[in-house]
Amino acid sequence: MSQQPTQADIRRKNAAFANAVKAGKTAVKPNPRDAQKKSPVGLWALGAIVFVVCGSVIFELIKLIFL
């Protein structure tokens, strides 16, 4: 006659199975707050855009004043 597993054995095996199933998987629905925190433009790209815009404004002002 075989013996039934104890409640602790069942819980331990269920936890091990659940961890094995979840391993390597991402969340089904990511948190919307995380998506809002990310900027669509990188920091370097934003710096380059600001540099180009401000530089062209300065050159245009110099051209207007001295020419």
PyMOL Python script that loads the backbone (N, CA, C, O; Angstrom):
from pymol import cmd

cmd.read_pdbstr("""\
ATOM      1  N   MET A   1       0.838  -1.162   0.000  1.00  0.00           N
ATOM      2  CA  MET A   1       0.000   0.000   0.000  1.00  0.00           C
ATOM      3  C   MET A   1       0.899   1.246   0.000  1.00  0.00           C
ATOM      4  O   MET A   1       1.822   1.346   0.808  1.00  0.00           O
ATOM      5  N   SER A   2       0.622   2.204  -0.918  1.00  0.00           N
ATOM      6  CA  SER A   2       1.440   3.415  -0.990  1.00  0.00           C
ATOM      7  C   SER A   2       0.900   4.480  -0.044  1.00  0.00           C
ATOM      8  O   SER A   2      -0.283   4.520   0.294  1.00  0.00           O
ATOM      9  N   GLN A   3       1.820   5.332   0.361  1.00  0.00           N
ATOM     10  CA  GLN A   3       1.462   6.359   1.333  1.00  0.00           C
ATOM     11  C   GLN A   3       1.213   7.682   0.602  1.00  0.00           C
ATOM     12  O   GLN A   3       1.925   8.005  -0.349  1.00  0.00           O
ATOM     13  N   GLN A   4       0.220   8.438   1.034  1.00  0.00           N
ATOM     14  CA  GLN A   4      -0.104   9.742   0.458  1.00  0.00           C
ATOM     15  C   GLN A   4       0.994  10.747   0.822  1.00  0.00           C
ATOM     16  O   GLN A   4       1.542  10.682   1.922  1.00  0.00           O
ATOM     17  N   PRO A   5       1.326  11.684  -0.094  1.00  0.00           N
ATOM     18  CA  PRO A   5       2.304  12.715   0.260  1.00  0.00           C
ATOM     19  C   PRO A   5       1.701  13.692   1.271  1.00  0.00           C
ATOM     20  O   PRO A   5       0.494  13.937   1.282  1.00  0.00           O
ATOM     21  N   THR A   6       2.552  14.231   2.100  1.00  0.00           N
ATOM     22  CA  THR A   6       2.071  15.183   3.101  1.00  0.00           C
ATOM     23  C   THR A   6       1.764  16.524   2.431  1.00  0.00           C
ATOM     24  O   THR A   6       2.160  16.774   1.293  1.00  0.00           O
ATOM     25  N   GLN A   7       1.054  17.371   3.159  1.00  0.00           N
ATOM     26  CA  GLN A   7       0.698  18.691   2.633  1.00  0.00           C
ATOM     27  C   GLN A   7       1.956  19.521   2.343  1.00  0.00           C
ATOM     28  O   GLN A   7       1.999  20.253   1.354  1.00  0.00           O
ATOM     29  N   ALA A   8       2.967  19.410   3.193  1.00  0.00           N
ATOM     30  CA  ALA A   8       4.218  20.142   2.981  1.00  0.00           C
ATOM     31  C   ALA A   8       4.913  19.675   1.703  1.00  0.00           C
ATOM     32  O   ALA A   8       5.458  20.494   0.962  1.00  0.00           O
ATOM     33  N   ASP A   9       4.899  18.365   1.438  1.00  0.00           N
ATOM     34  CA  ASP A   9       5.499  17.843   0.205  1.00  0.00           C
ATOM     35  C   ASP A   9       4.776  18.381  -1.029  1.00  0.00           C
ATOM     36  O   ASP A   9       5.413  18.752  -2.014  1.00  0.00           O
ATOM     37  N   ILE A  10       3.462  18.421  -0.971  1.00  0.00           N
ATOM     38  CA  ILE A  10       2.674  18.916  -2.101  1.00  0.00           C
ATOM     39  C   ILE A  10       2.982  20.390  -2.351  1.00  0.00           C
ATOM     40  O   ILE A  10       3.191  20.799  -3.493  1.00  0.00           O
ATOM     41  N   ARG A  11       3.010  21.188  -1.280  1.00  0.00           N
ATOM     42  CA  ARG A  11       3.302  22.618  -1.433  1.00  0.00           C
ATOM     43  C   ARG A  11       4.706  22.840  -1.989  1.00  0.00           C
ATOM     44  O   ARG A  11       4.902  23.704  -2.844  1.00  0.00           O
ATOM     45  N   ARG A  12       5.680  22.072  -1.514  1.00  0.00           N
ATOM     46  CA  ARG A  12       7.053  22.217  -1.981  1.00  0.00           C
ATOM     47  C   ARG A  12       7.152  21.858  -3.464  1.00  0.00           C
ATOM     48  O   ARG A  12       7.812  22.561  -4.230  1.00  0.00           O
ATOM     49  N   LYS A  13       6.504  20.775  -3.869  1.00  0.00           N
ATOM     50  CA  LYS A  13       6.546  20.371  -5.274  1.00  0.00           C
ATOM     51  C   LYS A  13       5.796  21.367  -6.160  1.00  0.00           C
ATOM     52  O   LYS A  13       6.228  21.646  -7.279  1.00  0.00           O
ATOM     53  N   ASN A  14       4.680  21.903  -5.671  1.00  0.00           N
ATOM     54  CA  ASN A  14       3.943  22.910  -6.436  1.00  0.00           C
ATOM     55  C   ASN A  14       4.777  24.179  -6.615  1.00  0.00           C
ATOM     56  O   ASN A  14       4.798  24.767  -7.697  1.00  0.00           O
ATOM     57  N   ALA A  15       5.459  24.595  -5.552  1.00  0.00           N
ATOM     58  CA  ALA A  15       6.297  25.791  -5.639  1.00  0.00           C
ATOM     59  C   ALA A  15       7.452  25.568  -6.612  1.00  0.00           C
ATOM     60  O   ALA A  15       7.780  26.460  -7.396  1.00  0.00           O
ATOM     61  N   ALA A  16       8.066  24.398  -6.571  1.00  0.00           N
ATOM     62  CA  ALA A  16       9.165  24.095  -7.482  1.00  0.00           C
ATOM     63  C   ALA A  16       8.672  24.074  -8.930  1.00  0.00           C
ATOM     64  O   ALA A  16       9.354  24.569  -9.827  1.00  0.00           O
ATOM     65  N   PHE A  17       7.494  23.506  -9.156  1.00  0.00           N
ATOM     66  CA  PHE A  17       6.928  23.464 -10.501  1.00  0.00           C
ATOM     67  C   PHE A  17       6.597  24.875 -10.994  1.00  0.00           C
ATOM     68  O   PHE A  17       6.879  25.210 -12.144  1.00  0.00           O
ATOM     69  N   ALA A  18       6.002  25.699 -10.132  1.00  0.00           N
ATOM     70  CA  ALA A  18       5.647  27.066 -10.519  1.00  0.00           C
ATOM     71  C   ALA A  18       6.894  27.876 -10.847  1.00  0.00           C
ATOM     72  O   ALA A  18       6.888  28.655 -11.801  1.00  0.00           O
ATOM     73  N   ASN A  19       7.955  27.706 -10.077  1.00  0.00           N
ATOM     74  CA  ASN A  19       9.205  28.422 -10.354  1.00  0.00           C
ATOM     75  C   ASN A  19       9.821  27.966 -11.670  1.00  0.00           C
ATOM     76  O   ASN A  19      10.374  28.779 -12.411  1.00  0.00           O
ATOM     77  N   ALA A  20       9.730  26.670 -11.966  1.00  0.00           N
ATOM     78  CA  ALA A  20      10.275  26.153 -13.217  1.00  0.00           C
ATOM     79  C   ALA A  20       9.485  26.680 -14.412  1.00  0.00           C
ATOM     80  O   ALA A  20      10.063  26.957 -15.463  1.00  0.00           O
ATOM     81  N   VAL A  21       8.176  26.820 -14.260  1.00  0.00           N
ATOM     82  CA  VAL A  21       7.345  27.320 -15.350  1.00  0.00           C
ATOM     83  C   VAL A  21       7.619  28.798 -15.601  1.00  0.00           C
ATOM     84  O   VAL A  21       7.669  29.236 -16.750  1.00  0.00           O
ATOM     85  N   LYS A  22       7.797  29.571 -14.522  1.00  0.00           N
ATOM     86  CA  LYS A  22       8.008  31.019 -14.648  1.00  0.00           C
ATOM     87  C   LYS A  22       9.424  31.379 -15.084  1.00  0.00           C
ATOM     88  O   LYS A  22       9.663  32.508 -15.511  1.00  0.00           O
ATOM     89  N   ALA A  23      10.350  30.461 -14.988  1.00  0.00           N
ATOM     90  CA  ALA A  23      11.755  30.773 -15.273  1.00  0.00           C
ATOM     91  C   ALA A  23      11.921  31.227 -16.722  1.00  0.00           C
ATOM     92  O   ALA A  23      11.507  30.533 -17.650  1.00  0.00           O
ATOM     93  N   GLY A  24      12.522  32.385 -16.902  1.00  0.00           N
ATOM     94  CA  GLY A  24      12.819  32.884 -18.228  1.00  0.00           C
ATOM     95  C   GLY A  24      11.678  33.582 -18.929  1.00  0.00           C
ATOM     96  O   GLY A  24      11.847  34.037 -20.060  1.00  0.00           O
ATOM     97  N   LYS A  25      10.527  33.683 -18.302  1.00  0.00           N
ATOM     98  CA  LYS A  25       9.390  34.339 -18.941  1.00  0.00           C
ATOM     99  C   LYS A  25       9.247  35.758 -18.427  1.00  0.00           C
ATOM    100  O   LYS A  25       9.561  36.049 -17.273  1.00  0.00           O
ATOM    101  N   THR A  26       8.769  36.640 -19.297  1.00  0.00           N
ATOM    102  CA  THR A  26       8.519  38.019 -18.901  1.00  0.00           C
ATOM    103  C   THR A  26       7.065  38.165 -18.479  1.00  0.00           C
ATOM    104  O   THR A  26       6.247  37.271 -18.694  1.00  0.00           O
ATOM    105  N   ALA A  27       6.763  39.290 -17.884  1.00  0.00           N
ATOM    106  CA  ALA A  27       5.400  39.551 -17.455  1.00  0.00           C
ATOM    107  C   ALA A  27       4.497  39.669 -18.681  1.00  0.00           C
ATOM    108  O   ALA A  27       4.916  40.154 -19.731  1.00  0.00           O
ATOM    109  N   VAL A  28       3.267  39.221 -18.530  1.00  0.00           N
ATOM    110  CA  VAL A  28       2.328  39.253 -19.643  1.00  0.00           C
ATOM    111  C   VAL A  28       1.982  40.696 -19.999  1.00  0.00           C
ATOM    112  O   VAL A  28       1.954  41.059 -21.175  1.00  0.00           O
ATOM    113  N   LYS A  29       1.722  41.510 -18.989  1.00  0.00           N
ATOM    114  CA  LYS A  29       1.328  42.893 -19.217  1.00  0.00           C
ATOM    115  C   LYS A  29       2.283  43.794 -18.439  1.00  0.00           C
ATOM    116  O   LYS A  29       2.207  43.844 -17.211  1.00  0.00           O
ATOM    117  N   PRO A  30       3.188  44.512 -19.127  1.00  0.00           N
ATOM    118  CA  PRO A  30       4.118  45.372 -18.398  1.00  0.00           C
ATOM    119  C   PRO A  30       3.397  46.539 -17.740  1.00  0.00           C
ATOM    120  O   PRO A  30       2.311  46.941 -18.157  1.00  0.00           O
ATOM    121  N   ASN A  31       4.019  47.062 -16.717  1.00  0.00           N
ATOM    122  CA  ASN A  31       3.452  48.165 -15.959  1.00  0.00           C
ATOM    123  C   ASN A  31       3.428  49.423 -16.832  1.00  0.00           C
ATOM    124  O   ASN A  31       4.455  49.765 -17.419  1.00  0.00           O
ATOM    125  N   PRO A  32       2.295  50.124 -16.939  1.00  0.00           N
ATOM    126  CA  PRO A  32       2.247  51.321 -17.784  1.00  0.00           C
ATOM    127  C   PRO A  32       3.145  52.449 -17.278  1.00  0.00           C
ATOM    128  O   PRO A  32       3.571  53.289 -18.071  1.00  0.00           O
ATOM    129  N   ARG A  33       3.436  52.487 -16.001  1.00  0.00           N
ATOM    130  CA  ARG A  33       4.321  53.528 -15.464  1.00  0.00           C
ATOM    131  C   ARG A  33       5.731  53.380 -16.023  1.00  0.00           C
ATOM    132  O   ARG A  33       6.412  54.379 -16.255  1.00  0.00           O
ATOM    133  N   ASP A  34       6.177  52.141 -16.242  1.00  0.00           N
ATOM    134  CA  ASP A  34       7.512  51.927 -16.794  1.00  0.00           C
ATOM    135  C   ASP A  34       7.600  52.455 -18.222  1.00  0.00           C
ATOM    136  O   ASP A  34       8.630  53.000 -18.617  1.00  0.00           O
ATOM    137  N   ALA A  35       6.537  52.300 -18.995  1.00  0.00           N
ATOM    138  CA  ALA A  35       6.538  52.785 -20.369  1.00  0.00           C
ATOM    139  C   ALA A  35       6.546  54.312 -20.403  1.00  0.00           C
ATOM    140  O   ALA A  35       7.111  54.903 -21.323  1.00  0.00           O
ATOM    141  N   GLN A  36       5.934  54.953 -19.424  1.00  0.00           N
ATOM    142  CA  GLN A  36       5.901  56.408 -19.392  1.00  0.00           C
ATOM    143  C   GLN A  36       7.255  56.983 -18.996  1.00  0.00           C
ATOM    144  O   GLN A  36       7.587  58.094 -19.409  1.00  0.00           O
ATOM    145  N   LYS A  37       8.028  56.275 -18.226  1.00  0.00           N
ATOM    146  CA  LYS A  37       9.320  56.770 -17.765  1.00  0.00           C
ATOM    147  C   LYS A  37      10.347  56.806 -18.896  1.00  0.00           C
ATOM    148  O   LYS A  37      11.259  57.632 -18.877  1.00  0.00           O
ATOM    149  N   LYS A  38      10.209  55.934 -19.861  1.00  0.00           N
ATOM    150  CA  LYS A  38      11.178  55.863 -20.944  1.00  0.00           C
ATOM    151  C   LYS A  38      10.934  56.996 -21.937  1.00  0.00           C
ATOM    152  O   LYS A  38       9.801  57.254 -22.345  1.00  0.00           O
ATOM    153  N   SER A  39      12.008  57.657 -22.310  1.00  0.00           N
ATOM    154  CA  SER A  39      11.915  58.727 -23.296  1.00  0.00           C
ATOM    155  C   SER A  39      12.043  58.126 -24.692  1.00  0.00           C
ATOM    156  O   SER A  39      12.858  57.225 -24.893  1.00  0.00           O
ATOM    157  N   PRO A  40      11.263  58.597 -25.657  1.00  0.00           N
ATOM    158  CA  PRO A  40      11.381  58.041 -27.010  1.00  0.00           C
ATOM    159  C   PRO A  40      12.684  58.454 -27.703  1.00  0.00           C
ATOM    160  O   PRO A  40      13.087  57.837 -28.689  1.00  0.00           O
ATOM    161  N   VAL A  41      13.340  59.500 -27.183  1.00  0.00           N
ATOM    162  CA  VAL A  41      14.604  59.973 -27.758  1.00  0.00           C
ATOM    163  C   VAL A  41      15.694  59.788 -26.713  1.00  0.00           C
ATOM    164  O   VAL A  41      15.512  60.138 -25.547  1.00  0.00           O
ATOM    165  N   GLY A  42      16.817  59.240 -27.132  1.00  0.00           N
ATOM    166  CA  GLY A  42      17.922  59.026 -26.214  1.00  0.00           C
ATOM    167  C   GLY A  42      18.547  60.338 -25.772  1.00  0.00           C
ATOM    168  O   GLY A  42      18.348  61.380 -26.396  1.00  0.00           O
ATOM    169  N   LEU A  43      19.301  60.270 -24.696  1.00  0.00           N
ATOM    170  CA  LEU A  43      19.918  61.471 -24.135  1.00  0.00           C
ATOM    171  C   LEU A  43      20.936  62.073 -25.101  1.00  0.00           C
ATOM    172  O   LEU A  43      21.005  63.294 -25.244  1.00  0.00           O
ATOM    173  N   TRP A  44      21.724  61.231 -25.762  1.00  0.00           N
ATOM    174  CA  TRP A  44      22.714  61.730 -26.721  1.00  0.00           C
ATOM    175  C   TRP A  44      22.026  62.363 -27.918  1.00  0.00           C
ATOM    176  O   TRP A  44      22.474  63.400 -28.406  1.00  0.00           O
ATOM    177  N   ALA A  45      20.954  61.765 -28.398  1.00  0.00           N
ATOM    178  CA  ALA A  45      20.234  62.325 -29.542  1.00  0.00           C
ATOM    179  C   ALA A  45      19.607  63.666 -29.182  1.00  0.00           C
ATOM    180  O   ALA A  45      19.628  64.598 -29.986  1.00  0.00           O
ATOM    181  N   LEU A  46      19.057  63.767 -27.992  1.00  0.00           N
ATOM    182  CA  LEU A  46      18.473  65.029 -27.543  1.00  0.00           C
ATOM    183  C   LEU A  46      19.547  66.111 -27.441  1.00  0.00           C
ATOM    184  O   LEU A  46      19.322  67.254 -27.838  1.00  0.00           O
ATOM    185  N   GLY A  47      20.708  65.749 -26.913  1.00  0.00           N
ATOM    186  CA  GLY A  47      21.815  66.699 -26.833  1.00  0.00           C
ATOM    187  C   GLY A  47      22.266  67.165 -28.209  1.00  0.00           C
ATOM    188  O   GLY A  47      22.566  68.343 -28.398  1.00  0.00           O
ATOM    189  N   ALA A  48      22.315  66.249 -29.171  1.00  0.00           N
ATOM    190  CA  ALA A  48      22.718  66.616 -30.530  1.00  0.00           C
ATOM    191  C   ALA A  48      21.701  67.559 -31.165  1.00  0.00           C
ATOM    192  O   ALA A  48      22.081  68.517 -31.838  1.00  0.00           O
ATOM    193  N   ILE A  49      20.422  67.295 -30.958  1.00  0.00           N
ATOM    194  CA  ILE A  49      19.378  68.160 -31.513  1.00  0.00           C
ATOM    195  C   ILE A  49      19.473  69.558 -30.914  1.00  0.00           C
ATOM    196  O   ILE A  49      19.400  70.549 -31.640  1.00  0.00           O
ATOM    197  N   VAL A  50      19.634  69.646 -29.602  1.00  0.00           N
ATOM    198  CA  VAL A  50      19.751  70.948 -28.936  1.00  0.00           C
ATOM    199  C   VAL A  50      20.999  71.678 -29.423  1.00  0.00           C
ATOM    200  O   VAL A  50      20.963  72.887 -29.653  1.00  0.00           O
ATOM    201  N   PHE A  51      22.091  70.955 -29.579  1.00  0.00           N
ATOM    202  CA  PHE A  51      23.339  71.559 -30.060  1.00  0.00           C
ATOM    203  C   PHE A  51      23.162  72.144 -31.462  1.00  0.00           C
ATOM    204  O   PHE A  51      23.595  73.264 -31.730  1.00  0.00           O
ATOM    205  N   VAL A  52      22.534  71.395 -32.341  1.00  0.00           N
ATOM    206  CA  VAL A  52      22.346  71.861 -33.718  1.00  0.00           C
ATOM    207  C   VAL A  52      21.413  73.064 -33.759  1.00  0.00           C
ATOM    208  O   VAL A  52      21.694  74.044 -34.449  1.00  0.00           O
ATOM    209  N   VAL A  53      20.312  72.998 -33.030  1.00  0.00           N
ATOM    210  CA  VAL A  53      19.343  74.102 -33.047  1.00  0.00           C
ATOM    211  C   VAL A  53      19.954  75.364 -32.444  1.00  0.00           C
ATOM    212  O   VAL A  53      19.877  76.437 -33.042  1.00  0.00           O
ATOM    213  N   CYS A  54      20.555  75.243 -31.274  1.00  0.00           N
ATOM    214  CA  CYS A  54      21.158  76.422 -30.623  1.00  0.00           C
ATOM    215  C   CYS A  54      22.323  76.964 -31.441  1.00  0.00           C
ATOM    216  O   CYS A  54      22.484  78.179 -31.552  1.00  0.00           O
ATOM    217  N   GLY A  55      23.124  76.097 -32.006  1.00  0.00           N
ATOM    218  CA  GLY A  55      24.243  76.542 -32.834  1.00  0.00           C
ATOM    219  C   GLY A  55      23.775  77.288 -34.068  1.00  0.00           C
ATOM    220  O   GLY A  55      24.358  78.309 -34.433  1.00  0.00           O
ATOM    221  N   SER A  56      22.735  76.794 -34.711  1.00  0.00           N
ATOM    222  CA  SER A  56      22.242  77.485 -35.904  1.00  0.00           C
ATOM    223  C   SER A  56      21.623  78.831 -35.547  1.00  0.00           C
ATOM    224  O   SER A  56      21.744  79.786 -36.315  1.00  0.00           O
ATOM    225  N   VAL A  57      20.961  78.925 -34.393  1.00  0.00           N
ATOM    226  CA  VAL A  57      20.407  80.210 -33.954  1.00  0.00           C
ATOM    227  C   VAL A  57      21.534  81.203 -33.700  1.00  0.00           C
ATOM    228  O   VAL A  57      21.428  82.364 -34.097  1.00  0.00           O
ATOM    229  N   ILE A  58      22.593  80.778 -33.057  1.00  0.00           N
ATOM    230  CA  ILE A  58      23.734  81.662 -32.782  1.00  0.00           C
ATOM    231  C   ILE A  58      24.378  82.130 -34.085  1.00  0.00           C
ATOM    232  O   ILE A  58      24.695  83.311 -34.226  1.00  0.00           O
ATOM    233  N   PHE A  59      24.575  81.216 -35.039  1.00  0.00           N
ATOM    234  CA  PHE A  59      25.170  81.605 -36.315  1.00  0.00           C
ATOM    235  C   PHE A  59      24.277  82.576 -37.079  1.00  0.00           C
ATOM    236  O   PHE A  59      24.781  83.514 -37.696  1.00  0.00           O
ATOM    237  N   GLU A  60      22.975  82.371 -37.051  1.00  0.00           N
ATOM    238  CA  GLU A  60      22.059  83.288 -37.727  1.00  0.00           C
ATOM    239  C   GLU A  60      22.089  84.668 -37.082  1.00  0.00           C
ATOM    240  O   GLU A  60      22.047  85.678 -37.785  1.00  0.00           O
ATOM    241  N   LEU A  61      22.160  84.725 -35.756  1.00  0.00           N
ATOM    242  CA  LEU A  61      22.241  86.022 -35.078  1.00  0.00           C
ATOM    243  C   LEU A  61      23.541  86.739 -35.416  1.00  0.00           C
ATOM    244  O   LEU A  61      23.541  87.950 -35.635  1.00  0.00           O
ATOM    245  N   ILE A  62      24.638  86.011 -35.459  1.00  0.00           N
ATOM    246  CA  ILE A  62      25.929  86.606 -35.831  1.00  0.00           C
ATOM    247  C   ILE A  62      25.865  87.129 -37.262  1.00  0.00           C
ATOM    248  O   ILE A  62      26.370  88.212 -37.556  1.00  0.00           O
ATOM    249  N   LYS A  63      25.243  86.356 -38.148  1.00  0.00           N
ATOM    250  CA  LYS A  63      25.128  86.764 -39.546  1.00  0.00           C
ATOM    251  C   LYS A  63      24.272  88.028 -39.673  1.00  0.00           C
ATOM    252  O   LYS A  63      24.593  88.915 -40.464  1.00  0.00           O
ATOM    253  N   LEU A  64      23.196  88.112 -38.906  1.00  0.00           N
ATOM    254  CA  LEU A  64      22.332  89.295 -38.953  1.00  0.00           C
ATOM    255  C   LEU A  64      23.033  90.535 -38.401  1.00  0.00           C
ATOM    256  O   LEU A  64      22.869  91.631 -38.937  1.00  0.00           O
ATOM    257  N   ILE A  65      23.799  90.369 -37.349  1.00  0.00           N
ATOM    258  CA  ILE A  65      24.426  91.514 -36.695  1.00  0.00           C
ATOM    259  C   ILE A  65      25.607  92.036 -37.510  1.00  0.00           C
ATOM    260  O   ILE A  65      25.723  93.248 -37.693  1.00  0.00           O
ATOM    261  N   PHE A  66      26.474  91.179 -37.995  1.00  0.00           N
ATOM    262  CA  PHE A  66      27.718  91.609 -38.620  1.00  0.00           C
ATOM    263  C   PHE A  66      27.653  91.713 -40.136  1.00  0.00           C
ATOM    264  O   PHE A  66      28.567  92.277 -40.738  1.00  0.00           O
ATOM    265  N   LEU A  67      26.631  91.203 -40.767  1.00  0.00           N
ATOM    266  CA  LEU A  67      26.572  91.278 -42.237  1.00  0.00           C
ATOM    267  C   LEU A  67      25.441  92.140 -42.711  1.00  0.00           C
ATOM    268  O   LEU A  67      25.255  92.305 -43.916  1.00  0.00           O
TER     269      LEU A  67
END
""", "prot")
cmd.dss("prot")
cmd.show_as("cartoon", "prot")
cmd.util.cbc("prot")
cmd.orient("prot")
